[in-house]
């Protein structure tokens, strides 16, 4: 899957709505609500980024003198980790 900001917005909205519902039902403290919000955002962004696929990454290999001694070009899509 390529990175898709609309999909990120949907996932984050779903997660936040769930948190808001749970916070009311369980009477969370302000500290817990803040912690759960931060975790929801971090988890959703991590899932979004790690689900992405990249291709066409170019790199250079350099020696200790910083001279280019080789290059590489990735042609297949791979997952981020």
KAKA-V451467 format. One record per residue. N is the residue number from 0. RES is the residue in three letters. SS is DSSP state (a for helix, b for strand, c for the rest). Layout:
((N	RES	SS) (N	RES	SS))
This chain:
((0	UNK	c) (1	UNK	c) (2	UNK	c) (3	UNK	c) (4	UNK	a) (5	UNK	a) (6	UNK	a) (7	UNK	a) (8	UNK	a) (9	UNK	a) (10	UNK	a) (11	UNK	a) (12	UNK	a) (13	UNK	a) (14	UNK	a) (15	UNK	a) (16	UNK	a) (17	UNK	a) (18	UNK	a) (19	UNK	a) (20	UNK	a) (21	UNK	a) (22	UNK	a) (23	UNK	a) (24	UNK	a) (25	UNK	a) (26	UNK	c) (27	UNK	c) (28	UNK	c) (29	UNK	a) (30	UNK	a) (31	UNK	a) (32	UNK	a) (33	UNK	a) (34	UNK	a) (35	UNK	a) (36	UNK	a) (37	UNK	a) (38	UNK	a) (39	UNK	a) (40	UNK	a) (41	UNK	a) (42	UNK	a) (43	UNK	a) (44	UNK	a) (45	UNK	a) (46	UNK	a) (47	UNK	a) (48	UNK	a) (49	UNK	a) (50	UNK	a) (51	UNK	c) (52	UNK	b) (53	UNK	b) (54	UNK	c) (55	UNK	c) (56	UNK	c) (57	UNK	b) (58	UNK	b) (59	UNK	b) (60	UNK	b) (61	UNK	b) (62	UNK	c) (63	UNK	c) (64	UNK	c) (65	UNK	c) (66	UNK	c) (67	UNK	b) (68	UNK	b) (69	UNK	b) (70	UNK	b) (71	UNK	b) (72	UNK	b) (73	UNK	c) (74	UNK	c) (75	UNK	c) (76	UNK	c) (77	UNK	b) (78	UNK	b) (79	UNK	c) (80	UNK	c))
